[in-house]
Amino acid sequence: MTLALAMGADFLMLGRYFARFDESPTNRVTVNGSYMKEYWGEGSARARNWQRYDLGGSKKGLTFEEGVDSYVPYAGALKDNVDMTLSKIKSTMCNCGSLTIPELQEKAKLTVVSSTSIVEGGAHDVLLKDKTPYVGNTIRG
C-alpha cells in the first residue's frame, strides 16, 4: 500500500485486504488446518453469476475470466488490523520524513535489494515466539 501511495497512487483497490476480516460476508473455512475466507475477484466467473452482472440483455456478456475464485488467510477483526496497517503506513512515511501523502510522493525513493538482503535485514539468531509451534515448560536450575 505504501509503495503504491509513494509512487503516486490516488487510491488503492483493497478487495483482497478487506475480504480477510470477520466483517466480510464470505464464509470462514478451514483449508489445510488454517482458517481462510472465501474471496473472488470482481471479474471472476463467480462474480459474473451475481445478479448485478445480469444486464437483462444477451447472455454473452463477458467471455473471459478476469479474476479468480480463491481463499485468503483469515485475519480476525477489521478494526485491529486497520489500526496496525495505518501504523505501518505512518511509520514508513515518518522514515521518509513525510507527514502527508503528497510529501511522501515527493520524498520517497525506491531501492532494489536482493532476497539475501531482506533475510539479513530481518530478525536472526533468535527463535521468534509467534513462529514456534510448541514450547514446553521452562526448567529453572
Phi and psi in degrees as GROMACS dihedral restraints (atoms count N, CA, C in turn):
[ dihedral_restraints ]
;  ai    aj    ak    al  type     phi  dphi    fc
    3     4     5     6     1   -64.9    20    10
    4     5     6     7     1   -37.7    20    10
    6     7     8     9     1   -62.2    20    10
    7     8     9    10     1   -44.4    20    10
    9    10    11    12     1   -61.7    20    10
   10    11    12    13     1   -45.1    20    10
   12    13    14    15     1   -62.9    20    10
   13    14    15    16     1   -43.0    20    10
   15    16    17    18     1   -63.6    20    10
   16    17    18    19     1   -32.7    20    10
   18    19    20    21     1   -89.0    20    10
   19    20    21    22     1     8.2    20    10
   21    22    23    24     1   112.1    20    10
   22    23    24    25     1     3.2    20    10
   24    25    26    27     1   -63.0    20    10
   25    26    27    28     1   138.1    20    10
   27    28    29    30     1   -91.7    20    10
   28    29    30    31     1   -21.9    20    10
   30    31    32    33     1  -153.9    20    10
   31    32    33    34     1   165.6    20    10
   33    34    35    36     1  -125.6    20    10
   34    35    36    37     1   141.6    20    10
   36    37    38    39     1   -89.9    20    10
   37    38    39    40     1   118.0    20    10
   39    40    41    42     1  -123.3    20    10
   40    41    42    43     1    28.9    20    10
   42    43    44    45     1   -57.0    20    10
   43    44    45    46     1   -48.2    20    10
   45    46    47    48     1   -64.1    20    10
   46    47    48    49     1   -40.5    20    10
   48    49    50    51     1   -58.2    20    10
   49    50    51    52     1   -51.1    20    10
   51    52    53    54     1   -74.9    20    10
   52    53    54    55     1   -23.6    20    10
   54    55    56    57     1   -65.1    20    10
   55    56    57    58     1   -19.6    20    10
   57    58    59    60     1   -76.8    20    10
   58    59    60    61     1   -13.7    20    10
   60    61    62    63     1   -97.6    20    10
   61    62    63    64     1   164.0    20    10
   63    64    65    66     1   -53.2    20    10
   64    65    66    67     1   -37.9    20    10
   66    67    68    69     1   -71.4    20    10
   67    68    69    70     1   -14.4    20    10
   69    70    71    72     1   -68.8    20    10
   70    71    72    73     1   137.4    20    10
   72    73    74    75     1   -74.1    20    10
   73    74    75    76     1    -5.5    20    10
   75    76    77    78     1   -76.4    20    10
   76    77    78    79     1   163.7    20    10
   78    79    80    81     1   -73.7    20    10
   79    80    81    82     1   144.8    20    10
   81    82    83    84     1   -94.3    20    10
   82    83    84    85     1   127.6    20    10
   84    85    86    87     1  -130.2    20    10
   85    86    87    88     1   165.1    20    10
   87    88    89    90     1  -104.0    20    10
   88    89    90    91     1   125.3    20    10
   90    91    92    93     1  -127.1    20    10
   91    92    93    94     1   118.3    20    10
   93    94    95    96     1    51.3    20    10
   94    95    96    97     1    41.0    20    10
   96    97    98    99     1    81.8    20    10
   97    98    99   100     1     1.8    20    10
   99   100   101   102     1  -117.9    20    10
  100   101   102   103     1   143.6    20    10
  102   103   104   105     1   -73.3    20    10
  103   104   105   106     1   134.3    20    10
  105   106   107   108     1  -135.0    20    10
  106   107   108   109     1   160.7    20    10
  108   109   110   111     1  -117.9    20    10
  109   110   111   112     1   142.0    20    10
  111   112   113   114     1   -67.7    20    10
  112   113   114   115     1   144.7    20    10
  114   115   116   117     1  -150.8    20    10
  115   116   117   118     1   138.4    20    10
  117   118   119   120     1  -142.9    20    10
  118   119   120   121     1   141.3    20    10
  120   121   122   123     1   -71.7    20    10
  121   122   123   124     1   153.6    20    10
  123   124   125   126     1   -63.7    20    10
  124   125   126   127     1   -20.6    20    10
  126   127   128   129     1   -97.0    20    10
  127   128   129   130     1     8.9    20    10
  129   130   131   132     1   -78.1    20    10
  130   131   132   133     1   162.8    20    10
  132   133   134   135     1   -59.7    20    10
  133   134   135   136     1   -37.9    20    10
  135   136   137   138     1   -62.8    20    10
  136   137   138   139     1   -44.0    20    10
  138   139   140   141     1   -66.0    20    10
  139   140   141   142     1   -37.3    20    10
  141   142   143   144     1   -66.2    20    10
  142   143   144   145     1   -22.6    20    10
  144   145   146   147     1   -77.2    20    10
  145   146   147   148     1   -13.7    20    10
  147   148   149   150     1   -69.0    20    10
  148   149   150   151     1   151.6    20    10
  150   151   152   153     1   -55.9    20    10
  151   152   153   154     1   -34.3    20    10
  153   154   155   156     1   -64.0    20    10
  154   155   156   157     1   -16.8    20    10
  156   157   158   159     1   -92.0    20    10
  157   158   159   160     1    -6.1    20    10
  159   160   161   162     1   -86.9    20    10
  160   161   162   163     1   101.6    20    10
  162   163   164   165     1   -86.7    20    10
  163   164   165   166     1     7.0    20    10
  165   166   167   168     1    82.4    20    10
  166   167   168   169     1     1.0    20    10
  168   169   170   171     1  -107.3    20    10
  169   170   171   172     1  -137.0    20    10
  171   172   173   174     1   -60.7    20    10
  172   173   174   175     1   146.7    20    10
  174   175   176   177     1   -82.6    20    10
  175   176   177   178     1     0.9    20    10
  177   178   179   180     1   -67.7    20    10
  178   179   180   181     1   -56.7    20    10
  180   181   182   183     1    46.7    20    10
  181   182   183   184     1  -136.2    20    10
  183   184   185   186     1   -71.9    20    10
  184   185   186   187     1   133.8    20    10
  186   187   188   189     1  -110.7    20    10
  187   188   189   190     1     6.1    20    10
  189   190   191   192     1  -136.0    20    10
  190   191   192   193     1   156.9    20    10
  192   193   194   195     1   -98.8    20    10
  193   194   195   196     1   126.5    20    10
  195   196   197   198     1  -105.8    20    10
  196   197   198   199     1   -17.2    20    10
  198   199   200   201     1  -126.4    20    10
  199   200   201   202     1   177.0    20    10
  201   202   203   204     1  -120.9    20    10
  202   203   204   205     1   153.2    20    10
  204   205   206   207     1   -97.3    20    10
  205   206   207   208     1   115.9    20    10
  207   208   209   210     1  -152.1    20    10
  208   209   210   211     1  -168.8    20    10
  210   211   212   213     1  -124.4    20    10
  211   212   213   214     1   149.0    20    10
  213   214   215   216     1  -125.3    20    10
  214   215   216   217     1   151.0    20    10
  216   217   218   219     1   -60.9    20    10
  217   218   219   220     1   132.7    20    10
  219   220   221   222     1   -67.1    20    10
  220   221   222   223     1   137.8    20    10
  222   223   224   225     1  -126.8    20    10
  223   224   225   226     1     8.3    20    10
  225   226   227   228     1    85.3    20    10
  226   227   228   229     1  -142.9    20    10
  228   229   230   231     1   -79.7    20    10
  229   230   231   232     1   140.9    20    10
  231   232   233   234     1   -59.6    20    10
  232   233   234   235     1   -49.3    20    10
  234   235   236   237     1   -56.9    20    10
  235   236   237   238     1   -47.5    20    10
  237   238   239   240     1   -59.2    20    10
  238   239   240   241     1   -42.0    20    10
  240   241   242   243     1   -75.5    20    10
  241   242   243   244     1   -37.7    20    10
  243   244   245   246     1   -63.8    20    10
  244   245   246   247     1   -42.3    20    10
  246   247   248   249     1   -59.0    20    10
  247   248   249   250     1   -42.5    20    10
  249   250   251   252     1   -66.7    20    10
  250   251   252   253     1   -43.3    20    10
  252   253   254   255     1   -61.1    20    10
  253   254   255   256     1   -46.2    20    10
  255   256   257   258     1   -62.1    20    10
  256   257   258   259     1   -38.1    20    10
  258   259   260   261     1   -61.9    20    10
  259   260   261   262     1   -41.1    20    10
  261   262   263   264     1   -66.9    20    10
  262   263   264   265     1   -40.7    20    10
  264   265   266   267     1   -64.0    20    10
  265   266   267   268     1   -46.2    20    10
  267   268   269   270     1   -62.4    20    10
  268   269   270   271     1   -39.6    20    10
  270   271   272   273     1   -62.3    20    10
  271   272   273   274     1   -45.3    20    10
  273   274   275   276     1   -64.1    20    10
  274   275   276   277     1   -40.6    20    10
  276   277   278   279     1   -61.3    20    10
  277   278   279   280     1   -43.9    20    10
  279   280   281   282     1   -62.9    20    10
  280   281   282   283     1   -40.1    20    10
  282   283   284   285     1   -62.2    20    10
  283   284   285   286     1   -25.4    20    10
  285   286   287   288     1   -91.0    20    10
  286   287   288   289     1    -0.4    20    10
  288   289   290   291     1    74.0    20    10
  289   290   291   292     1    31.4    20    10
  291   292   293   294     1  -120.1    20    10
  292   293   294   295     1   139.6    20    10
  294   295   296   297     1  -108.6    20    10
  295   296   297   298     1   -15.4    20    10
  297   298   299   300     1  -130.1    20    10
  298   299   300   301     1   161.8    20    10
  300   301   302   303     1   -64.7    20    10
  301   302   303   304     1   -43.6    20    10
  303   304   305   306     1   -58.4    20    10
  304   305   306   307     1   -36.9    20    10
  306   307   308   309     1   -65.7    20    10
  307   308   309   310     1   -41.5    20    10
  309   310   311   312     1   -59.8    20    10
  310   311   312   313     1   -44.3    20    10
  312   313   314   315     1   -63.6    20    10
  313   314   315   316     1   -30.2    20    10
  315   316   317   318     1   -79.4    20    10
  316   317   318   319     1   -38.9    20    10
  318   319   320   321     1   -96.4    20    10
  319   320   321   322     1   -24.4    20    10
  321   322   323   324     1   -65.5    20    10
  322   323   324   325     1   142.5    20    10
  324   325   326   327     1  -132.1    20    10
  325   326   327   328     1   130.8    20    10
  327   328   329   330     1   -88.6    20    10
  328   329   330   331     1   141.0    20    10
  330   331   332   333     1  -126.9    20    10
  331   332   333   334     1   130.7    20    10
  333   334   335   336     1   -80.4    20    10
  334   335   336   337     1   129.3    20    10
  336   337   338   339     1  -128.7    20    10
  337   338   339   340     1   154.7    20    10
  339   340   341   342     1   -81.2    20    10
  340   341   342   343     1   163.3    20    10
  342   343   344   345     1   -63.3    20    10
  343   344   345   346     1   -31.7    20    10
  345   346   347   348     1   -64.4    20    10
  346   347   348   349     1   -41.1    20    10
  348   349   350   351     1   -62.4    20    10
  349   350   351   352     1   -37.6    20    10
  351   352   353   354     1   -64.8    20    10
  352   353   354   355     1   -44.4    20    10
  354   355   356   357     1   -64.0    20    10
  355   356   357   358     1   -47.0    20    10
  357   358   359   360     1   -64.4    20    10
  358   359   360   361     1   -30.3    20    10
  360   361   362   363     1   -77.0    20    10
  361   362   363   364     1   -13.3    20    10
  363   364   365   366     1   -88.2    20    10
  364   365   366   367     1  -176.3    20    10
  366   367   368   369     1   -65.1    20    10
  367   368   369   370     1   135.8    20    10
  369   370   371   372     1  -142.7    20    10
  370   371   372   373     1   160.2    20    10
  372   373   374   375     1    60.4    20    10
  373   374   375   376     1    26.0    20    10
  375   376   377   378     1  -139.1    20    10
  376   377   378   379     1   159.5    20    10
  378   379   380   381     1  -106.0    20    10
  379   380   381   382     1   109.7    20    10
  381   382   383   384     1   -67.5    20    10
  382   383   384   385     1   131.5    20    10
  384   385   386   387     1   -61.5    20    10
  385   386   387   388     1   -41.0    20    10
  387   388   389   390     1   -74.9    20    10
  388   389   390   391     1    -8.1    20    10
  390   391   392   393     1  -103.1    20    10
  391   392   393   394     1    -2.0    20    10
  393   394   395   396     1   -93.6    20    10
  394   395   396   397     1   118.0    20    10
  396   397   398   399     1   -67.3    20    10
  397   398   399   400     1   -33.9    20    10
  399   400   401   402     1  -154.8    20    10
  400   401   402   403     1   132.0    20    10
  402   403   404   405     1  -123.9    20    10
  403   404   405   406     1   124.8    20    10
  405   406   407   408     1   -76.3    20    10
  406   407   408   409     1  -174.9    20    10
  408   409   410   411     1   -64.9    20    10
  409   410   411   412     1   145.2    20    10
  411   412   413   414     1   -84.8    20    10
  412   413   414   415     1   133.2    20    10
  414   415   416   417     1  -104.0    20    10
  415   416   417   418     1   118.3    20    10
  417   418   419   420     1  -101.3    20    10
  418   419   420   421     1   135.4    20    10
